[in-house]
Amino acid sequence: MVLVTNGRLITRDSEGKGYYEHGAVAYEGAKIVEVGEEAALRAKYADAEIIDAKGGVIMPAFINAHTHIYSALARGLSIVGNNPTNFYEVLDGTWWAIDRHLMMDGTRASATALYMDSIKQGVTTIFDHHASYGEIPGTLFTISEESRRLGLRSCLCYEVSDRDGEEKCLQAIKENADFITYCQKQNDPMLAAMFGGHALFTISDKTFDRMVEANNGRTGYHIHVSEGMNDVYDSLQNYGRRPVQRLQDHGILGEKTILGHCIHVNTAEMDIIKETGTMVVNNPESNMGNAIGICPVLQLYKRGILLGMGADPGVKVTFKDCVSKNNTIHAAYDMGGLAGMIQRGNGVDNASVENCTVEHITVDYYEECVDVQGKATLKENDKNGADVIKEVSGKYWVNGGYYWGGYADYYVSYGDSSYDAPVEGYSMRLANSEYCVNK
């Protein structure tokens, strides 16, 4: 028996107690046996091995609901002569250029890198949407080997597209079909398959029909939808239907299907997504990086559509970048907070606190963390409209060279530019995220 102790426990148990200030988790092998108050579990399992959470948060692991293993080694990459001015040029000049040269050894290395980073960030389940048009047959099997070796749960698919010709398209369809068959025979709870498709503007009606035939109703589909307006224009101009309508025409939608992005869907398409029980995954950082728009998350949520969050594939900020020569902290990246702020940038304000400032900052640098202390003036925008003075503290922990989180009363981040929070001027801005609500 093993006990994880000395942490704040979030159980996400809707029918029981959701939070323990001094919580613990008892587990044996791969099974969680019990969660609860640390003192009670220590007494009950007196002989258990102890893992010290060091005052951090103990909670269920994260799910990355949309990512791309093929891009895992592309961080910091600059392709000579590639200066994209729109989303299509980003795809053709960067991502498609990469996947056209990706062979099996590159796929394996990319999978290893993404899985290791996932573990560091507390992600134990991924839904991957892979493309390696340099070498297609067997790639999903290679990725699954790395998933098993490193102990993660994976749902994999291959990105079918007409963009590189019929032969490659047919190979991609076969790779999906073969891997679905394999997963059905293995019946492994740690490994699953979906049928992947790139996006509607690179998939013809003929290819959709081939995908549906090869799948034969065995699993759902994983596809980019209305990520850019080019996807919408292509469907309307070439097929006389909006993207979600085209998917419905071909029987792609349903309770097992994931639609990535859905930035430019209209209300009629949202209703179709809801009626068919289809899932949507929001990828806020990717959307900003490609300057393609903001997913209407709250409209989808209010309709009762099941939503997920994806990194697609996300970025890392290294320790060297976090503390610069001008004494600037580059705060840890917080997906949830970012998604919330984006929605407020889209004219939505569903938090109680905004326009926060922090004064009299002290910053201490340690081997394992940067410790930020100060007082915050919180500009309230709730019913009473009153300002509140709060003590603020934040630790940004370093693990393997990466800042992996800051657990405190408030997230200190984002300053005047994307990741900067100025310290030298004794002023910080607190992230206007859902974590600030009702503090």
FIGU-269629 format. One record per residue (C-alpha): residue number from 1; x, y negated, z negated. Coordinates in Angstrom, 1 decimal, always signed. Example, Ala and Ser with C-alpha at 12.3 -4.5 7.8 and 13.67 -1.06 7.14 Angstrom:
% FIGU-269629
1|+12.3|+4.5|-7.8
2|+13.7|+1.1|-7.1
% end
This chain:
% FIGU-269629
1|+0.0|+0.0|+0.0
2|+1.2|-3.5|+0.8
3|-0.1|-6.8|-0.7
4|+0.3|-10.2|+1.1
5|+0.2|-12.7|-1.7
6|+0.9|-16.4|-2.6
7|-1.2|-17.9|+0.1
8|-4.5|-19.7|+0.8
9|-6.7|-17.0|+2.3
10|-9.2|-17.7|+5.1
11|-11.4|-14.6|+5.6
12|-13.9|-15.8|+8.2
13|-16.4|-13.6|+6.5
14|-19.8|-15.2|+7.2
15|-21.6|-12.9|+4.8
16|-19.1|-13.1|+1.9
17|-16.5|-15.6|+0.5
18|-14.7|-17.4|+3.3
19|-11.9|-19.0|+1.4
20|-9.6|-18.2|-1.5
21|-7.2|-20.8|-2.8
22|-5.1|-18.1|-4.4
23|-5.8|-15.1|-2.1
24|-4.3|-11.9|-1.2
25|-4.7|-9.1|+1.4
26|-4.1|-5.4|+0.7
27|-3.4|-3.2|+3.7
28|-2.1|+0.3|+4.4
29|-0.7|+1.2|+7.8
30|-2.8|-0.6|+10.4
31|-5.8|-0.9|+8.2
32|-6.8|-3.8|+6.0
33|-8.1|-2.2|+2.8
34|-9.3|-5.3|+0.8
35|-9.1|-9.1|+0.5
36|-9.8|-11.2|-2.5
37|-8.3|-13.1|-5.4
38|-4.5|-12.5|-5.8
39|-4.7|-11.7|-9.6
40|-7.4|-9.1|-9.1
41|-5.6|-7.4|-6.3
42|-2.3|-7.4|-8.0
43|-3.9|-5.7|-11.0
44|-5.8|-3.2|-8.8
45|-2.7|-2.3|-6.7
46|+0.0|-2.7|-9.3
47|+2.5|-0.4|-7.4
48|+2.0|-2.1|-4.0
49|+4.9|-3.6|-2.0
50|+4.6|-7.4|-2.1
51|+5.0|-9.7|+0.9
52|+5.3|-13.4|-0.2
53|+3.3|-15.8|+2.0
54|+5.3|-18.7|+0.4
55|+2.2|-20.9|-0.1
56|+1.2|-20.7|+3.6
57|-2.2|-19.7|+5.1
58|-3.2|-16.1|+5.3
59|-5.8|-15.6|+8.0
60|-6.9|-13.4|+10.9
61|-4.6|-13.7|+13.9
62|-5.3|-15.8|+17.0
63|-6.6|-14.6|+20.4
64|-5.2|-16.3|+23.5
65|-8.1|-15.8|+25.8
66|-6.5|-16.9|+29.0
67|-2.8|-16.9|+29.8
68|-0.3|-16.0|+32.6
69|+2.7|-13.8|+31.8
70|+4.2|-14.6|+35.2
71|+4.9|-18.2|+34.0
72|+6.5|-17.3|+30.7
73|+10.1|-18.0|+31.9
74|+9.2|-21.2|+33.8
75|+9.7|-23.6|+30.9
76|+11.9|-26.5|+31.9
77|+11.9|-25.4|+35.5
78|+12.4|-28.0|+38.2
79|+12.1|-26.9|+41.8
80|+14.1|-29.0|+44.3
81|+11.9|-30.8|+46.7
82|+8.7|-30.0|+44.8
83|+7.0|-33.3|+43.9
84|+3.3|-32.5|+43.7
85|+0.7|-35.3|+44.0
86|-2.4|-33.2|+43.4
87|-3.5|-29.9|+41.9
88|-3.2|-27.8|+45.1
89|+0.4|-29.0|+45.5
90|+1.1|-28.0|+41.9
91|-0.2|-24.5|+42.6
92|+1.5|-24.1|+46.0
93|+4.8|-25.7|+45.2
94|+5.3|-24.4|+41.7
95|+3.2|-21.4|+40.5
96|+2.7|-19.6|+43.8
97|+6.3|-20.2|+44.7
98|+7.3|-18.5|+41.4
99|+4.9|-15.5|+41.7
100|+6.0|-14.9|+45.4
101|+9.5|-14.3|+44.1
102|+8.7|-12.3|+41.0
103|+9.8|-8.7|+41.1
104|+9.2|-5.9|+38.6
105|+12.3|-6.8|+36.4
106|+11.1|-10.4|+36.2
107|+7.6|-9.3|+35.3
108|+8.9|-7.1|+32.4
109|+11.2|-10.0|+31.2
110|+8.3|-12.4|+31.4
111|+6.0|-10.1|+29.4
112|+8.6|-9.6|+26.7
113|+9.1|-13.4|+26.4
114|+5.4|-14.1|+26.2
115|+4.7|-11.4|+23.7
116|+7.5|-12.4|+21.4
117|+6.4|-16.0|+21.5
118|+2.8|-14.9|+20.8
119|+3.9|-13.0|+17.7
120|+5.8|-16.1|+16.4
121|+2.7|-18.3|+16.9
122|+0.3|-15.8|+15.1
123|-1.3|-14.5|+18.3
124|-1.9|-10.8|+18.4
125|-4.4|-10.5|+21.2
126|-4.0|-11.8|+24.8
127|-6.1|-11.8|+27.9
128|-3.6|-12.0|+30.7
129|-4.2|-13.0|+34.3
130|-1.1|-11.8|+36.1
131|+0.3|-12.5|+39.6
132|+3.7|-11.3|+41.0
133|+3.2|-11.3|+44.8
134|+6.9|-10.4|+45.2
135|+6.1|-6.9|+43.9
136|+2.5|-5.9|+43.0
137|+2.1|-2.1|+42.6
138|+2.7|-1.0|+39.0
139|+3.0|-4.4|+37.4
140|+0.1|-4.1|+35.0
141|+1.5|-0.8|+33.8
142|+4.9|-2.4|+33.2
143|+3.2|-5.2|+31.2
144|+1.2|-2.7|+29.2
145|+4.5|-0.9|+28.2
146|+5.8|-4.1|+26.7
147|+2.5|-4.7|+25.0
148|+2.7|-1.3|+23.3
149|+6.4|-1.6|+22.4
150|+5.8|-4.9|+20.6
151|+2.5|-4.0|+19.0
152|+0.0|-6.5|+20.5
153|-3.5|-5.9|+21.8
154|-3.8|-6.8|+25.5
155|-6.6|-7.1|+28.1
156|-4.8|-7.2|+31.5
157|-5.8|-7.9|+35.0
158|-4.2|-8.8|+38.4
159|-4.9|-12.0|+40.3
160|-6.6|-11.0|+43.6
161|-6.2|-13.7|+46.3
162|-6.3|-14.1|+50.1
163|-3.5|-16.7|+50.0
164|-0.6|-14.3|+50.9
165|-2.5|-12.2|+53.5
166|-4.6|-9.1|+53.6
167|-1.9|-6.5|+52.7
168|-1.0|-8.3|+49.5
169|-4.7|-8.8|+48.7
170|-5.5|-5.1|+49.1
171|-2.5|-4.2|+46.9
172|-3.8|-6.6|+44.2
173|-7.3|-5.0|+44.4
174|-5.8|-1.5|+44.1
175|-3.6|-2.5|+41.1
176|-6.7|-3.7|+39.3
177|-8.7|-0.5|+40.1
178|-5.8|+1.8|+39.2
179|-5.2|+0.1|+35.9
180|-8.9|+0.1|+35.0
181|-9.0|+3.9|+35.6
182|-5.9|+4.3|+33.5
183|-7.3|+2.4|+30.6
184|-10.5|+4.4|+30.7
185|-8.6|+7.6|+30.5
186|-6.3|+6.4|+27.7
187|-9.2|+5.0|+25.6
188|-6.6|+3.0|+23.6
189|-8.1|+0.3|+21.3
190|-5.0|-1.8|+21.8
191|-5.2|-1.9|+25.6
192|-8.0|-2.9|+28.0
193|-8.5|-3.9|+31.6
194|-10.5|-6.5|+33.5
195|-10.7|-7.2|+37.3
196|-8.8|-10.3|+38.1
197|-9.4|-12.9|+40.8
198|-7.5|-16.1|+41.4
199|-10.1|-18.8|+42.2
200|-13.0|-19.1|+44.6
201|-11.1|-21.3|+47.1
202|-8.6|-18.5|+47.7
203|-11.1|-15.6|+47.7
204|-13.4|-14.9|+50.7
205|-16.8|-13.3|+50.6
206|-15.3|-10.2|+52.1
207|-12.7|-10.0|+49.4
208|-15.3|-10.5|+46.7
209|-17.2|-7.6|+48.1
210|-14.1|-5.4|+48.1
211|-13.4|-6.3|+44.5
212|-16.9|-5.4|+43.4
213|-16.7|-2.1|+45.3
214|-13.4|-1.2|+43.7
215|-14.6|-2.1|+40.3
216|-17.9|-0.2|+40.6
217|-19.3|-1.8|+37.5
218|-16.7|-0.5|+35.2
219|-15.5|-3.7|+33.6
220|-15.9|-7.5|+33.8
221|-14.0|-10.1|+35.9
222|-11.5|-12.7|+34.9
223|-11.3|-15.7|+37.3
224|-10.5|-19.4|+37.4
225|-13.7|-21.4|+38.1
226|-13.9|-25.1|+39.0
227|-10.5|-25.8|+37.5
228|-10.0|-28.5|+40.2
229|-12.5|-30.3|+42.4
230|-10.9|-28.5|+45.4
231|-12.7|-25.3|+44.1
232|-16.0|-27.1|+44.2
233|-15.4|-28.7|+47.6
234|-14.4|-25.4|+49.2
235|-17.5|-23.6|+48.0
236|-19.8|-26.3|+49.1
237|-18.2|-26.9|+52.5
238|-17.5|-23.3|+53.5
239|-20.3|-21.4|+51.7
240|-23.0|-24.0|+51.0
241|-23.1|-22.9|+47.3
242|-21.4|-24.2|+44.1
243|-18.8|-21.9|+42.6
244|-20.9|-20.4|+39.8
245|-23.7|-19.7|+42.4
246|-21.2|-17.9|+44.6
247|-20.1|-15.7|+41.8
248|-23.7|-15.0|+40.9
249|-24.4|-14.1|+44.6
250|-21.6|-11.4|+44.5
251|-22.5|-10.0|+41.1
252|-19.4|-11.2|+39.4
253|-21.1|-12.8|+36.3
254|-22.1|-11.0|+33.2
255|-21.4|-10.3|+29.5
256|-18.0|-8.8|+30.3
257|-16.8|-11.6|+32.6
258|-14.5|-14.5|+31.6
259|-14.5|-17.8|+33.6
260|-11.4|-19.9|+33.0
261|-11.6|-23.7|+32.8
262|-15.1|-24.5|+34.2
263|-14.2|-28.2|+34.1
264|-16.4|-29.3|+37.0
265|-19.5|-27.1|+36.5
266|-22.8|-29.0|+36.6
267|-25.8|-28.4|+34.3
268|-27.4|-25.9|+36.7
269|-24.3|-23.8|+36.7
270|-24.1|-24.0|+32.9
271|-27.6|-22.6|+32.8
272|-26.6|-19.7|+35.0
273|-23.6|-19.0|+32.8
274|-25.8|-18.9|+29.8
275|-28.5|-16.7|+31.4
276|-26.0|-14.1|+32.6
277|-24.2|-14.0|+29.2
278|-20.9|-14.9|+30.8
279|-18.0|-16.2|+28.7
280|-16.0|-19.5|+29.3
281|-12.4|-20.2|+28.2
282|-11.2|-23.7|+27.6
283|-7.5|-24.5|+28.3
284|-7.1|-28.1|+27.2
285|-3.3|-28.5|+27.4
286|-3.2|-27.0|+30.9
287|-6.0|-29.3|+32.0
288|-4.2|-32.4|+30.8
289|-0.9|-31.2|+32.3
290|-2.4|-30.8|+35.7
291|-4.6|-34.0|+35.3
292|-7.7|-32.1|+36.5
293|-10.3|-33.2|+33.9
294|-11.9|-32.1|+30.7
295|-14.0|-29.0|+30.1
296|-17.5|-29.9|+28.9
297|-17.1|-27.8|+25.8
298|-19.8|-29.2|+23.7
299|-22.4|-29.0|+26.4
300|-21.5|-25.3|+26.9
301|-21.6|-24.7|+23.2
302|-25.0|-26.3|+22.7
303|-26.3|-23.9|+25.3
304|-25.1|-21.0|+23.3
305|-22.4|-19.9|+25.7
306|-19.6|-17.9|+24.1
307|-16.4|-19.9|+24.2
308|-12.7|-19.0|+23.8
309|-9.4|-20.9|+23.8
310|-6.5|-20.3|+26.1
311|-2.9|-21.6|+26.3
312|-2.7|-21.1|+30.1
313|+0.2|-20.6|+29.3
314|+1.1|-23.4|+26.8
315|+4.5|-24.9|+25.9
316|+7.0|-24.7|+23.2
317|+8.8|-27.6|+21.4
318|+12.2|-26.6|+20.2
319|+13.9|-27.7|+16.9
320|+16.4|-29.8|+18.9
321|+13.5|-31.7|+20.4
322|+11.6|-32.1|+17.1
323|+14.1|-34.3|+15.3
324|+15.8|-36.8|+17.6
325|+18.6|-39.3|+17.1
326|+16.1|-42.2|+16.5
327|+14.6|-40.3|+13.5
328|+11.5|-39.3|+15.3
329|+9.5|-36.3|+14.4
330|+7.9|-34.4|+17.3
331|+5.0|-32.8|+15.5
332|+4.0|-29.2|+15.8
333|+1.5|-28.5|+18.5
334|-2.0|-27.8|+17.3
335|-4.4|-26.4|+19.9
336|-7.5|-26.9|+17.8
337|-6.7|-30.5|+17.0
338|-5.8|-31.3|+20.6
339|-9.0|-29.8|+21.9
340|-11.0|-31.9|+19.4
341|-9.2|-35.1|+20.4
342|-9.7|-34.5|+24.0
343|-13.5|-34.2|+23.5
344|-13.4|-37.6|+21.7
345|-11.5|-39.0|+24.6
346|-14.4|-37.7|+26.7
347|-16.8|-39.9|+24.9
348|-17.6|-37.5|+22.1
349|-17.0|-38.3|+18.4
350|-17.9|-35.4|+16.1
351|-15.4|-36.0|+13.3
352|-15.8|-38.0|+10.1
353|-12.4|-39.6|+10.1
354|-10.5|-41.5|+12.8
355|-8.0|-44.4|+13.2
356|-5.9|-43.0|+10.3
357|-2.6|-44.7|+9.4
358|+0.1|-43.5|+6.9
359|+2.3|-45.9|+5.0
360|+5.5|-45.7|+3.0
361|+6.7|-42.5|+4.6
362|+9.5|-40.5|+3.2
363|+11.0|-37.7|+5.3
364|+13.3|-35.0|+3.9
365|+15.1|-32.6|+6.1
366|+15.7|-29.0|+4.9
367|+17.1|-26.0|+6.6
368|+13.6|-24.5|+7.0
369|+11.3|-27.4|+7.3
370|+10.7|-31.2|+7.6
371|+8.7|-32.5|+4.6
372|+6.6|-35.7|+5.2
373|+5.1|-37.6|+2.3
374|+3.1|-40.8|+2.1
375|-0.2|-42.5|+1.5
376|-2.9|-42.7|+4.2
377|-5.6|-45.3|+4.8
378|-8.5|-43.4|+6.4
379|-10.9|-45.4|+8.4
380|-14.2|-43.6|+7.8
381|-16.9|-43.7|+10.5
382|-19.6|-41.8|+8.7
383|-22.7|-43.1|+6.9
384|-21.0|-45.2|+4.3
385|-18.3|-46.7|+6.6
386|-15.9|-47.1|+3.7
387|-12.1|-46.9|+3.9
388|-10.4|-44.2|+1.7
389|-6.9|-44.0|+0.4
390|-5.5|-40.5|+0.3
391|-2.2|-38.9|-0.6
392|-0.7|-37.1|+2.5
393|+1.9|-34.4|+2.6
394|+2.9|-32.3|+5.5
395|+5.5|-29.6|+6.0
396|+6.6|-28.6|+9.5
397|+8.2|-25.2|+9.3
398|+11.0|-23.9|+11.5
399|+11.0|-20.3|+12.5
400|+13.4|-18.9|+15.0
401|+14.1|-22.4|+16.4
402|+10.5|-23.4|+16.8
403|+8.2|-25.6|+14.8
404|+5.2|-23.2|+14.4
405|+2.8|-25.2|+12.3
406|+2.1|-27.9|+9.7
407|-0.3|-26.9|+6.9
408|-1.3|-29.8|+4.8
409|-4.3|-31.9|+3.8
410|-4.0|-33.6|+7.2
411|-2.1|-32.9|+10.4
412|+0.5|-35.6|+11.0
413|+1.1|-35.8|+14.7
414|+0.8|-37.4|+18.1
415|+1.9|-41.0|+17.4
416|+1.9|-43.4|+20.3
417|+3.0|-40.9|+22.9
418|+2.2|-37.3|+23.6
419|+4.1|-35.7|+20.7
420|+5.9|-38.6|+19.0
421|+5.1|-39.7|+15.4
422|+7.4|-42.7|+14.5
423|+9.0|-42.4|+11.1
424|+11.5|-45.2|+11.1
425|+8.8|-47.9|+11.3
426|+7.1|-46.4|+8.2
427|+3.9|-45.7|+10.0
428|+2.3|-42.5|+11.2
429|-1.0|-41.8|+12.8
430|-2.9|-38.7|+11.7
431|-4.4|-36.4|+14.3
432|-8.1|-37.0|+14.8
433|-8.9|-33.4|+14.7
434|-11.6|-31.2|+13.3
435|-9.3|-30.5|+10.4
436|-9.9|-34.1|+9.2
437|-13.6|-33.6|+8.9
438|-15.1|-34.2|+5.4
439|-11.6|-34.5|+3.8
% end
